Amino acid sequence: MSLQQKAYRGAGWSGLGGIVSNGLELLKYIVLARILSPGDFGLLAMAMVVIGIGRIFADGGTSNAVIHFRNHTNRQLTTLYWINIGAGLALFLLVYLTAPLFAAFYGEPEVSRLLRLGGVILPLFACGALYDVLLRKTLSFKYITIAESTSALVGFLTATVLALSGFGVYSLIWSHIATAGTLSLLYIVNGARTWMPSLSFHPSEVRPHIKFGLFQMGDRGLSVYATRIDQLIIGRFFGAEILGAYHLAYHLVLFPISRLSPLLNRVAFPVFSSRQDDNAILRNGYLKLMQAMLSVTAPFFLLAALTAPWLVPLLFGDGWQMAAGLIPLMAAVGLLRMAGNPSGNIVLAKGRARLLFFWNLGTAIISTLVFLAGAQYDVHTLLWMYLAANVIYFLVGQTLMVNSLIGLHWTRFLGGVAGMAGILAVSWAISLAGRALVLSGHSEISDFLMVAVIASLFVIVYLPLLWWTHSGFIREFLDALRAGTDQ
């Protein structure tokens, strides 16, 4: 099987895994939104911002170094594994000790208890991190899909049972713990058949990995901080209830960029790394990745924006009107972040982790200033300001981190995505017109029927246009999946 076929096969498995795990995550929120209050979701968001940033550091920053450097000895892998474990334990201790400070920052004492419990996610994640990256390095995404789907199901069942039993916000944090523990256990069980760490530690043999990893760890930490600073500041200035509505809207709208896009990226990075010296292949691969990400994720953003006033009460019940009002702006932010997301694969494939670090340092500083300024007004103004910042991020980031590194000109980039962007624009415009027509002719219409009409109209327009303009690409992708299934 060719490298391209392996990449398509990996993308197919990753996409399936993303659908299952994200579907279960959405189902969890649908179920729990009818049991818990917006304040409970706000408390969870306050804790998970800290844990989410900590998780980035739980592998010592070495995961992508393992993919970038092509050959490794058992001694190197063993040393990297123990670095991961040490980092996970150190981060758990740090979160445990600083939990009261974060509770004071938010003005919510319950955050301290949630952080001290949820901090166990960090060493749990570290236990399976290296096994995960070894699977990704060999494009073994079938097992990753099985493991992630299984752990997502365990998390969903844990959250539902505990919420119905009256555990409140703790049902959510225990769900994350169960998911992390199950995922690492499955990775270890699978990986132990071919490799197990020994009781040795030779840091001098992994100095290139550590050097690469330090910049990568800083880069990823800044990246996550830049995408979570909104929840930090909203929680601090607007309180748990408004943050809860924002958090729910975030998970409904931005889960394609936070979950589905990385699934495609983790296929792309090892593929790009294996061809890191061939700019022509990188240009072609990057444009194909952009087309794939637009075709898969952009419809979610557009449909969420179009159906928000009816989708939110349909899924989550009454009491979440604020979330519905935030979704269109979040969808616009999501589209821009999705479009800029693949650039990191090029930078890392070229071994330019330092560039990515300084880029994310700059965007983190700017985002913090933007959100602090927006917090002086209201949450809608804050999002409008963040949307403007993301326009600038995309334009500058595309120029510095993609075009200049692989010789991709703006004219070719725009030409490469113009067809997909046109299909999405036509589908959105026709669906918007159909929505207005339905509303003008019916003063009373159920939430379910309204969502069904808009979504059906979008799909009826989008899928034939997609097949008409990109059938060759789709056939190539499906042929690769069939070839992989036959093996």
Buried (B, 14 or more C-beta within 10 A) or exposed (E): BEBBBBBBBBBBBBBBBBBBBBBBBBBBBBBBBEBBBBBBBBBBBBBBBBBBBBBBBBBBBBBBBBBBBEEBEEBBBBBBBBBBBBBBBBBBEBBBEBBBEBBEBBEBEBBBBBBBBBBBBBBBBBBBBBBBBBBBBEBBBBBBBBBBBBBBBBBBBBBBEBBEEEBBBBBBBBBBBBBBBBBBBBBBEBBEEEEEBEEEBEEEBBEEBBBBBBBBBBBBBBBBBBBBBBBBBBBBBBBBBBBBBBBBBBBBBBBBBBBBBBBBBBBBBBBBBBBBEEBEBBBBBBBBBBBBBBBBBBBBBBBBBBBBBBBBBBBBEEBBEBBBBBBBBBBBBBBBBBBBBBBBBBBBBBBBBBBBBBBBBBBBEBBBEBBBEBBEEEBEEBBBBBBEBBEEBBEBBBBBBBBEBBEBEEEEBEEBBEBBBEBBEEBBEBBBEBBEEBEEEEEEEEBEEBBBBBBEBBBBBBEEBBEEBBEEBEEBBEEBBEBBEEE
